[in-house]
Amino acid sequence: MRLIPRSFDIIGSREKAVAIVEIPPDLRDFEEGVAKAIMERHKNVKSVLVKESERLEEYRIRRYRVLAGDPDTEVVHREAGCLFKLDPQKVYFSPREGAERMRIAEKVRDGEKILVMFSGVCPYPIVIAKRHEKVRIIAVESNPHAHNYCVENIHLNRVQDKVIALLGDVRDICPTLGSTFDRIVMPLPKGAYQFLDLAIPLLNCGGVVHFYHWAREPDLFSKAKEILSTASERFGRRAEFLEEVRVSQYSPRVWKVRVDARILC
């Protein structure tokens, strides 16, 4: 038990869950014991995955190896009264960001039209839709596996009257939407700035963008704010900053941050 890494993710439910662990090189000879200890401590964990790579660029997923348990790693994750079916070997999902998803949902007002870029298995749209009666949300995702889970999760949570899932690259999909939005969520910390040229024109006058970015201490927010200001000015608009949030720590001194801005005409 002493060898168990202090920080690992558990995705799933009381009935079936998957643990995702990072094994330091000096513990590789003991990794089977680590997996066994995790499964003994957490009886709902039926599979233990060990990280074998960093996140890969296209779909933000890692390579994993099944260290112990069931090779079928598809689970239904429960969060904030919502259900998310997914396989962490095929899609990106972070259980650590449940509180962040709730924070965004609490900012939404009934009647808003919302665009969620890089929507994954649909956690942001569904958490928002479950808490608001009158919203219209478009979710865009390029990973076919994530999109299929997104569609299934929309029906699983009975929000199909509020959320529309679209499969494809945001660069191809967004220019064809034929609509503008009151709020745009961009939960892609690495590289989201490359898509602000799509997001800014799609915001209504006074619409809000939730922009995620990787930043290094000690100055976590200046660069993200500069990027947002420059992107807005390119379209003759102005960014009025609303909130700066540390979302999660990626590595020593490097954070995933969120900057909220109202984009004025």
Protein Blocks (a to p, Z undefined) as FASTA:
>chain_A
ZZpcfbdcdeddfkbccddddddfklmmmmmmmmmmmmmmmmmlmbdcddfbdcdfklop
acdddfbdjfblcdcddeehiacdddfklbccdfklmmmmmmmmmmpcghiacddehkln
olmmmmmmmmpfbdcdddddfblklmmmmmmmmmmnopmlmbccdeddfklmmmmnopac
fbdcdfbfgoplmmmmmmmmmpcehiacddddddddfblklmmmmmmmmmmmmnopacdd
fbdcdfbdfbghiacddddddddZZ
